[in-house]
Amino acid sequence: MLLPEHCIIPDWPAPANVMALQTTRQGGVSHPPYDTLNLGDHVGDAPLAVARNRNLLNTLLPSEPTWLEQVHGTAVASADAAGCRVRADAGIARQRAAVCVVMTADCLPVLLCDRQGSVVGAAHAGWRGLCGGVIEATVQAMEAAPQQLIAWLGPAISQEAFEVGEEVRAAFVAAHPQAASAFIPGQPGKWLADIYALARLRLEAIGVTGIYGGNYCTFRERERFFSYRRDGVTGRMGSFIWLEE
C-alpha cells in the first residue's frame, strides 16, 4: 500500500474541502531506472508496473484521475466530464471527487484552487507551456476572479540546474520584460532559468498573489524525485487535486 509519507501534502491555506497530493519517486513497484513509483505510461516502463503504481493511489484518491496526454501546450481539460485519457496540459474540476492530475519530472506542476473551495485546477508548466500561457489558460477556465485564487508550485528543476538557450530567455522577455530578472548567465550563450520565478511572475501578472511552494529541486534531490534532465530515461511523478465529497 502506498503510504502518505511517500507523498508531499502541499503546505498552503487551501479550504478544508480542497484535497491535494504530490507523489515522489518512492513507494511503488517499478524497477530501475523507473524506481519506484513511476506513474507515466509513456516512458518505457513495464505497463503492469505502471498499472500497479496507479492502483496504489486508489487508497488515497476518491476516484480515477483524469490522466492527460501532455504535449507542452496550453489546452485545459475538464475532469468533470473527461474520459480517462485527454490530450491537454491542464485540468480543472468543479464536481466533488473529480481528480485533476499532471505528471512531471523537472517541469513545474502548478495546483490552483479558489478560496471558497468551489473549483480546482492543475497545470503542467514546462518552459514551453509556461511561456505559451498554460497558467493563464487554466485560470481562465476556472472562471473565478484571480484575486480569489491561490496557487501551489510543486517540485521542479531549480535555477542552478536549469540551463537554457538564448531563445528561451528571449521568448519569455518578449512576453514580459520583467522576466529578465529570472535568468542569470550560464555558460557562453546559455542562461540559468528560474522556473519558479517565471511562474510567480505569470501568476502575479493576472492577479493571483497567494502563491506557495516552490522550494524543491528535482534535479538535485535524486533520492526523492525523478528528473528527466538528470537521468534521461526516468519515471514521472503526479500532482493531484480534487474537491472532497
N, C-alpha and C positions, 0 to 999 in steps of 0.2 A: 504494500500500500504506500502511495506517495504521502509523505508526512509534511505538515505545514512548515517544519524547519528547513525543508529543502527549497522553500519558496521565499519570496520577498513580499511583504504586505506594505503597500505604499503608505508612507507617512505624510498624510495630507488631511486637511479638515473637511473631508467629504461628509455629506449627510449620512445618517446611520443606515439608510436603506441602500446606499451605494456600496457594492462589494467590488474589490479589485485584487488581483493576484498576479505576481510576476514569477515565472519559473526561472530556475537556474539550470546549469548542466547536470545537477545532482539529483539522484532519486529514481532513476529509470533503469532500463534493462539493455540499452544499446551498447554494442562493443566499440572499441576504438576504431576510427577517430571520432565516433559519434557518442562517446561515453559521457553521461549515460541517459539523460532524459532528453533525447532528441525528439522534437515534435514535427520536424519537417519531413514530408513525404516526397520531396523533390531533390534530395541532396545525395542520394546513393545508398542510404541506409536500408537495411532489410525491412521490407514492408511489414512483416509480422512484429518486429521490434517497435516500429513506429506506432502500429495499432495498439500494442500493449502499453506503450508510454501514454498514448492519448486516453486509453481506458483507465489508467491510473488517476487521471484527473477527474474522473467521474465522481469520485468521493468528495471532491472539493467544489464542484460546479453544479448548478441546478439543472443544466440541460446541455445538449451537444452544442458546442460553439459554432458560429458561422465562420468556417475556415475560408480564408481568402487565397486566391491565386495572385500573389503580389507581383507587380510589374514596374515598380518605381514610378507610378503615375499618381494621379490625383482623384481617381474615381472613388466614390463613397457608397458603400452598400448598406442596406437596412437589414439588421439582424432580426427585425420583427417579422419579415416576410421572406427572407432569403432562404435558399436551399442550403445544402451542406458545403457547396463549393462555388464561390463567386469571384470573378475577376475584378479586383479592386485593391486599393491600398489603405482603406479606412472603412470603419463600420460604425453605425450608431444604433441605439435601441431605446425605445420608449416603453415597450411591453415588459412586464415583470418576467424575470428568469430568462430573457433572451440575451445570450452571451456574445459580446464582441471580442475578437482576438486579432492581434497582429503578431507576426513572427519576425525575429531579428537575430543578428549575430554580428553586431557593430553598428548597424543603423539604429536610429533613435526611435523607440516606441513612446508615443505621447498618449496618455489617458486623460479624458476630459469628462466632467460632469457639471451640472448646474447646481447652484446652492440649494435649490428646492428638492433635489433628488427626483426629477421628472424625466431626465434624459441623460444618456451617457454616450461616450464615443471613444474610439481608439484609432490612432493613425500611425502608419509605418512611414517614418520620415528619414529615409536615406537622403544624401545630399540632393539627388535629382528631384525626388518628391518634395523635399523641403523647399528647394528653390522654385519648384513649379507651383507650389501653393497647396499642398495636401492638408496642411493645418487649417488654412483659411477655408478650404472646401469642406472640411469636417465641421468646423464651427458654423458655417452657413447651413449645412444640412441639419444641424441640431436645432435650428430655429429658436435659439434662445439669445437674449441680449448678452454680448460678450462680457459685459461687466458682471454678469451673474454666473459666469463660468469659472472653474478652477481647473488647473492642469497639473499633471504629474509627469515628469520626464524620467523615463526608465533607463536601464543600463545601456550605454552606448560607448563608442570609442572616444577616448579623451583627446584633447588637443595635442598633447605631446606625442601621440602615436598616429595621428590622422594627417598625413601629408598628402596634399592635393596639388594639381597643376594650376597655372595662372588662369586657365579658362573657367575653373570652378569659382575662384575668387571673383573674377570679372562678372560672372553671371549673377552672383549674389549682390555685388556692389551696384550693378546696373539697376537692380530692382529696389534696393535700399542702400543708399550711400553709407548709412551708419554701420552696415555690415562689415566695412573695412576694419573696424575695431576687433572683429572676431578672428582675424588672421594675423599670424606673425611669420616672419621669413623662416623658411627651412633651408634645404639645400638650394643651390643656384636654380632659379626658375621654378621653385616649389614654395608652397606655403603650408603652414600648420593651421588647420581649421578647427575652431571650437564649435562643434555642432550643437552643444547645449546653449551657447550664447546666441547662435543664429536662430535657434528655436524660440528662445525668450524674446528676441527682437521681433520675430514674426508675430508671436502671441501679443506682445505689448502694443504693436502697431495696430492691431484690430480691436484692442480694448480689453484683452484678458490680462489682468495684473496679478491674480492669485496663482503663482507658479511655484511648484515644489519639486523636489528631487534634483536629479542632475549631478550626482556626486559619485558616479561609478566610472570604471574603465574596463570595458570588455576585453580589450587587448592585453592589459597588464594583469588583470585578475584571472589568471589562467585556470586555477582550480575551481573557480566559481562560474565562469561564463564561457560560452562559445565565442570565437572570434574568427570571422572569415579572413580578415586581413592578416591575422597572425598565422593561421593554420591552413588556409585554402580549402581543404576538404574538412568539413566540420558540421555540427548539428545546428539546430535552431531552437531558440527559447521563445516562450509565449507570454504575451501581456494580455490579461483578460479583465473585462469589466462588465458588470451587469447590475440590474436593479433587483433587489431581493423580493421574493414573492410575498 
